[in-house]
Amino acid sequence: MPGLNPPVLRLAVIACQVYSRELSFALSQSPCPCTVTWLPQGLHNTPDQLRRRLQEQIGLLEAQQKERERFDAIVLTYGLCGGGVCGLVSSTLPLAVPRCDDCIGVLLGAKKRYRAYFDSREGIYWYSPGWIDFGDVPCEEYYQRRYEHYRALYGEDNAAYLVECEDGWMSRYQNALFLQPDIPGDWERYRIFACQAAERFGWNYEAVPGSSRLLELLLSGRWPEDEVFVCPPGQKIALVPGTTELTSVAPDDSLGMTGPVISLNSMC
């Protein structure tokens, strides 16, 4: 009947630890009952391992579903993440995935916002509270930790040389952007951390407002096709050949599984 609210979905959410603060707040505002499984930050560095861990969790949720119907859909807070979501399949539940390259697009609230920053600035290294809390991000402490590790193993001169060699990749970056959440919280220490890191490595510093919009959309159970891809039960997540657009195929189809996806995220 007109005027009735749409049904509330029971969601199983598989989330990266990098969203710890932003997603926790979004969960408190969600109209849907959500059951969350957190996975450690950093799995995107090895997309095959990320895919295995996600598929394992999907399997565990399906096993629970067989015992008692607890969920209506599975939400993955992961973007493409180097192709880590490609090949995932659920036999009984739809899989909802944000149409983003990685977590930075999600934290910015829209894929187009991420691409706008990527196109307008060269060599961006992104900082966010979750990355600072759980990731190995460039900073003075990380630099000193590696130096002391190498010094204990190889001596002072060799330690300095090894750290210098490892830090060669930093020359590709000119900008440190701090993604400040749009939710209540004391973000000053994170902002200072990112600002000091930028100064340490000679990068330009900029604070960028984050947006919870896409996380809230994922947890609403209402998924616009242009922002959230929904893979039907029994189908496998894949890529449209020659693009980074998600599609669904039969589980035995190799479409969209021919190679890794290059992420826009500077941290991948």
N, C-alpha and C positions, 0 to 999 in steps of 0.2 A: 504494500500500500504506500502511496506517496507520503513522504514525511517521516517514514520509519528510518532509523539509523541502520547502516550496513552491519552485517554480522561481525562480531569481535573474534579475531583469529587467535588461536593458541599457538604461540611461536616458540620454536627451539632456536636459539641464537648461538652460533659459533663465532667467537670474536677473538681478535688479536689483542694481546695485553697492551698494545700501544694506545688503545682507546679507553683505557681503564677509567679515567675521570669523566671524559665526555660521554661515553656510553652509559656509565652508571647513572649519570644525571638524566639522560634520555630515557632510560628504563623507568626511572621514577615518574616520568611524565607520560609514559605510553598507555594508551587505552587497552592494549592487549596484554594478557598474562604471558610473561616471557620466562623461559628457563634458559640460563646462559651457561655455556662452556667456554672457559678462557684458555687460549693457547699462547705459548710464550712468544715474545717479540723476536724477530730475526729469522723466522722460517722462510720469509720471502727470498732470502739469500740463496736458498737451495729449493727452487720450485718443485722439483720431484719429491723432496721430503715434505714440503708444504702440502702437496697433493695427497700424499700417503696419510699424513696426519688428519687432514680434513675428511678423507674417505673413511678412515677409522672411526672418527666421531659420528659421521653420518650413519655408519653401520650400527654403532651403539644406540643411537636414537631410534633407528628402525627396529632394533631388538626390543626396546622399551615399548614401541608402538604396537608390536605384536602381542605383548602381554596385556596392554590396555591402551586404548586410543587416547593419547595424551596431547597430540599436536595436530595442527592443521597445515603447517608449513615449516621449513627450515630456512632461517635467514643466515647468510654468510656475510660478515662485514668486510670481507676481502674484496679488493678490486682484482684486476688481472694478475697483479703481483708476479710478473715474469712468466705468466702462463700457468701458475700454480693451481688455478681453479679449472683449467681445461681438463676434461676427462672425468670430472666428478659426476656421480649419478646416484639418485635415490630411487628405489623401486616403488616406494609407497607414498612419498611426500614431495611436493614441489620445492624447488630450491630457488630462493630469491637472492640475487647478487646485484650490488650497485654497479652501474655502468661507469666505472672509473678505472684509471690506470693503476692506482694504488691507494694507500691510506691517506695520502696528502690531499688528493681530490675529494675524498670523503670528508676530511676535516675542514676543507674549504667550503663544503656544502654543495658543490656542483663540479662536474667534469670541465665545463666550459671556463669556469673561474681558474682552475688549475692551468689549463692550456693558455689562458690569457697571461698569467704570470710567466709561464715557460717561454712564451713567444716574445715577451717584452723585456726580459732580463736574462743575461748569460750566466751560466755556471752557478745555479742556485743550490745551496745546501739548506735544507729545511730543518728547523728545530721546533719541537712541540713538547708539552709536559710529558707525554708518554714516551717520546724518544729520549728525552733527558733522563727520565726515571729508569727506563728499562733497556735502552740501547747503548752501544758504544759509539757515541758521537764525538767529533773532534772537540777537544777542550784541553786545558792545561793539565788537569788531573789525569786524563787518559794518556796524554803524551808522556808524563812523568812515570806513570805505571808501566808503560812499555819500555821506557828507558831503563828503569830499575831492573826489570825482568831481564833484559839483554845484558846489562852491566854485570849482573850476578852470574850469567852464563859465559859471557865472552870478554868481559873487561870493558873499561870506560871508553876507549877509543873506538872499539868495534861497536859498542852500543850506540854511540852517537851516529856512526855511519849507517847502521841498520835502520834506525829510526828515520834518518834522512831519506833513505831509499824508500821506505814504506810510505813516507809522506809525499812522495812525488805526485800521487794522484790529486793532492790538494791544489796543485797549480791549475787544475781545470775549473776551479771555483773562484768567483769574485764577489758573491753575495751570500750573506747569512740572513735568512728570513725566519723570524719567530712567529709561529702560528698561535696567537692568543685565543683561548677558548671564549665563547660568548655565553658562558655559564658562570654562576657564582663561584668564587674561589680567589685565593691569594696567588696571583700569577707573577708577582714581582720578582721573586727569586729565580723563576724560570727565565724571565725577560733579561735579568742581569746576567745569568749564566750564558745566554745566547749572545748578548752584547759583548761580554768579555771574551768569548770564543772568537767572535768576529775580529775583535781588536788583536787577539793573539795571532791570528793567521792572516791579518791584513785584508780582511773582507769588508765590504760595505754591509752595514747593518740596517735592517728594516723590520718593524713590527707589522704584522698582517692580521687583520681580524678574522678569526675562524667563524664557522657557522655549523650549528647543530642540525640544520635543516634536513640534510640527507640521512643522518642517523635517525632522526625523528620519523622521517618518511619510511625508512626500513622497518621501524618498529610499529608503524601505524597499521600495517596489513593492507594498505592501499597503495598500489605500486604502479605509477605511470610508466608506460612501456619505454619511453625515451630516457628514463632515469634508473629504472630497476628492471633487470632481466629476470624473468621467471622461467626456469626450466621445468617442464612437466615431469611427473613421475614416470620412471621407465626410460627417460631420455637422458643423454649425456651432454654436458656443457662442452661446447666447441667454439671455434672461431670461424666466421665467414672467411673463406680463403682470400688471402691478400689484404686483409683488414685486421683491425683490433676489435671488431664488433662481435658480440657474443651471439650464439645461436644454439639450437639443440639438434642433436642427431641420434640415431639409433646407437645403442651401447657398443655394437661391433663395428661401427663406422669410424674410419681413421680421419675423417674430415676435421680440419682445424687442429690436428695434433702433430703437425709435421715439424715444428721447431719452436724454440722459445720466443716469447714476446718481449720486446724491449720496452721497458717502462720509462715514462717521463720522469719518474721520481729520481732525483739526484742521489738519494740514499741507497738505491738498489744496486 
